[in-house]
Amino acid sequence: MASAFHSVRWRLQLWHALILLGVIAALCMLAYRLASEDRAERVDRELESFERSFVRSIWQKSFGSDKESPQPTTDQVRQIFTEVDPETLPHILRGLFDASATDSVYLVYWDRDGKLLFRSANAPKTLQLPSQVDPDPGKKPLHGNYRELFRRGPRGFSGVVGKDISSDVAALQNLGWQITGFGGGLWLIGLLGGWWLAGRAIQPIDEISRTASRIANGNVSERIDIADTDNELGRLSHVLNDTFDRLEIAIQRQRQFTADASHELRTPLTVILSETSRGLKRDRSTEEYREIISTCAHAATRMRSLVESLLILARQDGEPPQTGQENCDLAIIVSDAIQLLRPLADQKNTRLESKLQPVKCTGDSRSLSMVIVNLISNAIEHQETNGEVLISLTAHENHALLKVTDRGAGIAEEHLPKLFDRFYRVDPARGAAGGHSGLGLAIAKAIVENHYGTIDVESQINKGSTFTVMLPR
């Protein structure tokens, strides 16, 4: 049970239950208080009206309605109360003289000396003149099950008018139980509704968890169903699905990369193993051993070149490098690359033309030199003898723009989207024969992107190709 309260649904339900209980309890208490005050006000109005009716009836009967009549003495008032004939009073006032009418209004009056002037027959025997009474007539004291009002009249006369409210108290208690029952039922309904709403609210979370578990188990094609989650969880699902898409692409690229690297390394390893096996089968001449060792050396050189390319590519993957960054002049780097590759261009009678503007940028000069050498060497090798390669470097707004253009056979349009993929070759047979691993352009792209730049290619068949590198200055 303890583990259940660690779930989001139970926590939401607990907070919902506490808040709902507080709100319902406050509303029930307010309703009970309003009902209690309403009953008390009705009883007070009844008591005030009853007393006025009694005093008016006694006074008019004894002295008439003339306001200028002389005020009676205390003895006269006592005699008036003593000689009252119940039959002459209104029917509503006759309960004052009936001792059994305990549920009716009762009256008691005292003079200024505290001597009794009048006590109704139905008044409680224990009722005495209050020793300390708030002179504010608006105060309505409650005496046991009796609602009583203290009244102060002229010449020090005082009185108490009250009523037994046991029936009202019982009715209020019943009302309190009804309100409590209604509040409890409403709370239970709220709990059920809250549990249902909490379940619906966290249902996408459960779906996300199950999908993530299936993906963790190897089913990387799984995605979160976000058809009915047009809210914060829906946006989270979109983000997670995009992340899963990138994860699937990365895993597929890793698998493809591993397969391609294994394939590329397998060829020179096979050559080395077969040649050494051939050399160990029997004694051979010095020339034959020289040929075998030369073949193994060539295969090992090719394998070393491939491993070095893989290491470079692995270092470029991931976060952009924070070390080796320096202010460098791209024009100097391009010039050095041209000088390095000029012998290769001379072998193919290829003319190298350059138009370079001094452009400063921040980066790793060795890595940038690798990109430029790769692009220029590709331009030289992928065209016929007596070709031409144009290298231009200009400042374009906040970027350095490098273009390498050749006049070769060009690249077919279907190859352009995959040209920067790892181990991709436009002509696999030619690339393998020439010792190319198919990683040069992939390395160039990784380096450029780690410098927050872009690399693109435009090509037309029989017209040549143009590689464009844009780097922030």
N, C-alpha and C positions, 0 to 999 in steps of 0.2 A: 504493500500500500504506500510505503514511503517513496518508492521509486515513481509511483503514479504522479505525485505532486511535483516531480521534476519536469513533467511534460508541459509544453506551452498551453495545451488545452485545459489542463487542470488549473494552472495558474490563472489563466483568463477567467475560468469559471469561478475560482475562489474570489478574485477581485470583484467580479460581477455580482456574486452572491452578497458580499459584504456591502458594496455600494447600494445594491437594490434593497437590502435589509434596512440600511440606514434611512434611505428615502421613504420606504413604506412605513417604517416605524414613526418617522417624523410626521408623515401625513396622517397616520392613524391617531397619534397623540394630538395633532392639531384639530382633527375632526372631533375627537372626544371632548377636547377643551371647549371648542365652539358650541357643541351641543350642551355641555354642562353650564356654560355661561348663559346660553339662551334660556335654559330652564330656570336658572336662578333669576334672570331678569324678569321672566314672566311671573314667577312667584312674587318678586318684589313689587311689581306693578299691581298684582292682585292684592297684596297686603296694604299698599298705600291707598288703593281705591277703596278697599274695605274700611279702613280707618276713617277716611274722609266721609264715607257714607254714614258710618255710625255716629261720628261727631255731629255731622249736619243734621241727622235725624233727631238726636237728643237735644241739640241746641235749638233748633227751630220749634220743636214740640214744647220746650219750656219757655223760651224767650221770644219766639217768633223770628222773623227775618229782618227786623229793624236793627241796623248797624249802630244806631245812636243810643241803644238801650244800655243802661248802666251794667258794668261788669259784675257778675255774681261773685260772692265771697266763696272761700274754700268750703265752708259748711254748707252753703247752698249747692255747690257743685256735688258734694258728697251726698246730700239729700236727693239731688236729681238722679244720680246714678242708682241710689237705693230704691227709689220709687219708680223706676222704669218698668213699664208694662210690656212684656215681650209681644203681646198680641197687637200692640199698636205700631210695632216696628215692621219694616219690610221683611219678607220671608227669608231673605239671604242673611239677615242679622239675627234671626231667632236661635241659630246654633250656639250663640254666646251663652245662652241660658240653659243649655242642654248638656249635662255632664257627660253624656254618652257620645256626644258629637266630637270625638277626639280628632277626626280628620278635618274638622272645620277650623277657620281662623279664630284665634283667641286674642283677648285684650286684657291688659293690666295697666292701671294708672296709679301714680303716687303724687302726693303734694310735695311742696318744696322741702318739707321736713322729713320726707321719706315715709309718711304714713299712707296707708293704703286708701285709695279713693274708690277704685272699682277693680274687681277681678271677675272675669267671665267664668262661668261654671265649667267650661271645657279647658281652662288653662291648666298647665302642669302644676302640681302641688309644690314642686321643688323650685319653681320660678321665683326669684328674689330680685329686688332692685339692684341693678348692676352697680358695683362699687366704683369701677373705672370704665367709663364709656367714652369713646371717641365722639367729640361734639359734632363732627361732620356727619350730617344725616345721609350723605352719600355712601357711607360705610355700611355694609350689610353683614353683620356677624352671623356665623352659623353656630348654633348651640345644639350639639349632639345631632339628632335627626330632626331638629326644629330649625326652621329658617325664621329668624327674628330681626325686626327693625326697631331700633331705639329712637324714640321721638321725644323732643323737648318742646314744651309748650309755653304759653305766657305765664307770668307770675311763678316761674319755677316748677310748674307741673311737668311731669315726665311720664312716659309710658312705653310699653313694649307691645308690639303687635307681631304675632308669629303664627306659624302653621307647622303641623307635623308633615314632613316631606319624605317619610319612609317609602311611600310608593314611588316618588320621583327618584329617590336614591336607588331603589331596586330596578326601576326602568333604566337609569343611567348605567347600572352594572350590566344589565342585559345588553344595552347598546354597546358597552365596552367589549363584552365578549363577542358580539356580532362583528364589531369593527376589527377585533383581533383575528377572528376567524376569516373574515374577508381579506385582511392583510396577509395572513398566512397562506391562504389559497392563491392570492395574487403573487406572493413570493415564490411559491412552488411553480406556478405557471411561468414566471420570469426565469426561474432556474432551468426549466425544461427548454424554454426558448433560447436562453443563453447558451446552453449546452449544444443545441442544434446549430445556432449561429457560429459558435466557436468551432464546431466541427467543419462547417462549410468554409470558415475563414482559413483554417489551417490545412484544408484538403489539398490546396496546391503545394503546400510545403511537403506533405507526405508524398505527393507525386514527384516533386523535385528530388526528394530523398531516394525514392525507389529508382528513379531514372539514373541518378548519380551512382547508385550501387550497381546497377546493371552495366553502366559504362566502366566503373572500376573493375568489374569482373571480366572486361574484355569486349563487351558489345558496344563499340564506339559509335555505331550508327544510331543508337537510341537518342531520342529527343524528347523534351518536355512538351506535353500537350497544353498549349496556351490558348485554346479556343475560347474558354470561359473565364479568363483571368485578366480582364481589362482594368487593372489597378496596379498598385505598387508591386504586388507579386507577379503580375503579368510582365511588368518591365524587367523585374529580376529574371523571370523565365526567358525573356528575349536575350538578356545579357548572357545568361548561362548557355542558352542554345548557340549563340554566336561563339562563346568560348569553346563549347563542345565541337562546333564546326572547325574552328582553328586547331583544336586538339586532334581531331580526326585527320585533318590535312597534314598536320605535323607528323603524326604517327605513320600515315601512308608514305609521306616523303622520307621518313626515317627508314621504313621498311624498304622502299625503293632504293634509297641511297645505300643501304647495307647490301642489298642484292647486287646493285651495280658495282659497288666497290669490290665485293667478293668476286664478281665476274672479271673485273679488270685485273685484280691481283692474281686470279687463278691462272691466267694465260702465261705471264712470265714465270710463275712458280712451276707450272706444268713443263715449260721449256727447260727450266733449271733441273728439275727432277729427271726428266727424260734424258737430257744430255749427260748428267752425271751417271745415271743408270747405264747409258750406252758406253760411257768411258770405263765403267767398272766391269763390264762383262768380260773383256779380254784385253790383253796387252795391245797397245797401239803405238804408232810412230809418234815422234815428237810433233810433227805437223798436224796429225789428227788430234792429239791432245790440245795443241794450241787452238785449233778450230773449235773444239768443245768448250774450252775455257773462254774463248772469245764470245761464243754464243751465250754462255752463262753470264758473262760480264754484261753483255748487252741487255739481257733480260733483267738482270739485277739493277742495272742503271735505270731501266724503264720503271721497275717496281719502286725504286727509291724516289724517282721523280713523282710517281703517283702518290706515294706515302707523304712526301713533302707537301704536295698540293692538298691532300686531305687534312694535314695538320694546319696548314694556312687557313683552309676553309673552316675547320673546327674552331680556330681562334677568332675568326670573324663572326661566327654565330653567336647569338645571345645578345647581351647588352653591349652598346658601343664602348670601345676601349677608352679608359680615362687616362692612361699613361701614353707617353710618346707623342702627345699633342704639342705642336710648335707652330710658330708663324713661319710660313714658307712661301717662296715665290714659285708659282706654277710654271711660269715661263722657263725658269732654270731647270725644273724637273723635266719638262717636255724636251728641252734642248739636250739634256744629258741622255734621255731615252733615244732621241734621234741619232745622236752620235754613237750610242751603243749598237743600234740596229743598222747603221749605214753599211757595214760589211755585208750583212744579209741582203740588203737591198741591192748592193753592187753585184752580188752573185746572180741575181735575177734581172739585172739591168733595169731595176725599178727606181724611178726618180722620186725623191722625197722633197716635198715643198712645204714650207712652214711659214705661217703668218702669226707671229706671237706678240701679244701685248703683255706688259708686266702686270700680273694680277696676284695680289696677296690673298692668302687664305690660311685658316688654322686647321692642322691635321697632322697625320703621320706621313712624312715625306717618303719613307720606304714603301709603305702600302700604296700611296698614290703613284709612285714610280712604277710599281708592279702593274697597276691598272693601265697606265699609259703604254708601257712596253708590250703588254698583252694585246691591246687594241692595234698598235702599229704593226707588230709582228704578224697578227692575223691578216691585216690589210695587205702586207707584203706577200704572204704565202698563198692567199686565196685569190690570186689573179695571175694571169699569164706573164711571160717574160716581156720586158719593155713596157711595164705598166707605170702607173703614177699614183702616189699617195699624197693627199693634201691634209696637213695638220694645221688647224687654226685655233687660237686661244684669244678670247675677247672678254671684256667686262660687260656684263649684261645686267643693268640695274644693281641688285644686291647679290648677284651670283656671278661666278666664273663659268664661262661657256667654252667647253672643249669639243671640237669636232674632228673626227678622223674619217676621211672619205677616200675610197678606192674606186678604181675603174674596172673592177673585176666582173665576174659572171653574174653577180647578184645572188640574192637568196629568195627562194620561192615564198609566197605569202603564207602558206600553211606552216612554214617552219618558224616564222618570226615570233609567235607567242611563246614557243618553247625554247627559244634560242639561249636563254639564260638559265635553263634548267641544268641540274647537275648530270654529267655524263651524256648530255644530249649532243648528237652530232648530225649535221645535215647529211654528210656522206660517211656512214660508219666505217666502211672499208678504207677509205682514204685517210680518215683520222687515225685508225689503228696502225696503218702502215707508216704514217708519218710520225708516230710516237706521241700523238695527242691524246690526252686523257678525257677530254670533254668537260674539264673543270675550269678552264681559263676564264670564260665569260661568267660562270657562276661565282668564281672568286672575285672578279671585277665588280659584279653587282653587289656582293656582300660588303666589299670595302667601301664602295660609293655610298651605300645606304647607311653604313656605320658613320659616315661623315655627313649624314643628313642631306645627301644629294640624290640625284636620279640619273639613270642611264637608259637610253632608248636607242632604237635602231630603225632606220628607214632603208628600204632596198627595192630595187627594180631589176628584173632579169635583164642581163646583157648591158646594164648601165652602171652597175656598181652599188655600193652600200655606204651608208653614213652612220657612224656611231656618235651619239651626242651625250656628253657628260655634263651635268650641271651641279656645281658645288656652291654652297654659301660662302661668301667672301669673309 
